[in-house]
Amino acid sequence: MIDEFEYSHGKSAGDLGRESMWFAAHALVAVLVLATVVFIISLTGPSIEASGPKILGTALALLMPMVVGFIMMKVEPNPIAKYVWIAGLVFFSIICVWVLDLPTGNGLCEKCGAAEKLYRTFFDISNGSGLMGGDGLLVGTWIPLSMIGYAIGAKLALDE
């Protein structure tokens, strides 16, 4: 009975290997697009405390990979690209566990519960938790958002 169940849906090990390599490549492209956006924003020399560049960066972290994913799927269609959001979700989950394990102290969300610790680290632009050296927005929000945006763009392109 167990032998009748097939995990690979008739695909060879080579096919599964190629799909996993494409998946990793698409996830890497999404992160590289984000790195380009962050580099371009950093050229303007934004203030660390200013909320405008953070809001702009958050919007561009979603929109630019979405545009690139859409264009790439129009040029070279690959159905694996629309599943890159899973990598973003897994990455976000791993970073959440890491943040919850970080020690707190003076100025570092000292009396925060788990939900407030995560919210202030990843989503509060004006009053962050101070954890992760203040990079919670970049690492915990923008990287997963770039992968999700890329997958949305790919899905839009492949469904047309």
Residue pairs with C-beta under 8 A, 6 or more apart in sequence:
8 15
8 16
11 19
19 80
22 78
22 80
22 81
23 80
23 83
23 84
23 87
26 69
26 78
26 80
26 81
26 84
26 150
26 154
27 84
27 87
27 88
27 147
27 150
29 65
29 68
29 69
29 72
29 150
30 65
30 68
30 69
30 84
30 88
30 146
30 147
30 149
30 150
30 151
31 143
31 146
31 147
33 64
33 65
33 68
33 146
33 150
34 61
34 64
34 65
34 142
34 143
34 146
36 64
37 57
37 60
37 61
37 64
38 57
38 138
38 142
41 53
41 56
41 57
41 60
44 53
46 52
46 53
47 53
48 134
51 125
51 126
54 125
54 137
55 125
57 137
57 138
57 142
58 125
58 137
58 141
58 142
58 145
61 141
61 142
61 145
61 146
61 149
62 145
62 146
62 148
62 149
63 149
64 146
64 149
65 146
65 147
65 149
65 150
65 153
66 149
66 150
66 152
66 153
66 156
67 153
68 150
68 153
69 81
69 84
69 149
69 150
69 151
69 152
69 153
69 154
69 157
70 153
70 154
70 156
70 157
71 153
71 157
72 81
72 154
72 157
73 81
73 153
73 154
73 157
73 158
74 157
77 157
77 158
78 154
79 158
81 150
81 151
81 154
81 158
82 151
82 154
82 155
82 158
83 151
84 147
84 148
84 150
84 151
84 154
85 147
85 148
85 150
85 151
85 152
87 147
88 143
88 144
88 145
88 146
88 147
88 148
88 151
89 144
89 148
91 143
91 144
91 147
92 140
92 144
95 139
95 140
95 144
96 118
96 140
99 117
99 118
99 121
99 122
99 131
99 132
99 136
99 140
100 114
100 117
100 118
102 108
102 131
102 132
104 110
104 112
104 117
104 131
107 130
108 129
108 130
108 131
109 116
109 117
109 120
109 121
109 129
109 130
109 131
112 120
112 129
117 129
117 131
120 127
120 128
120 129
120 136
121 128
121 129
121 131
121 132
121 136
121 140
122 136
122 137
122 140
122 141
123 137
123 141
125 137
128 134
128 136
128 137
129 136
132 139
132 140
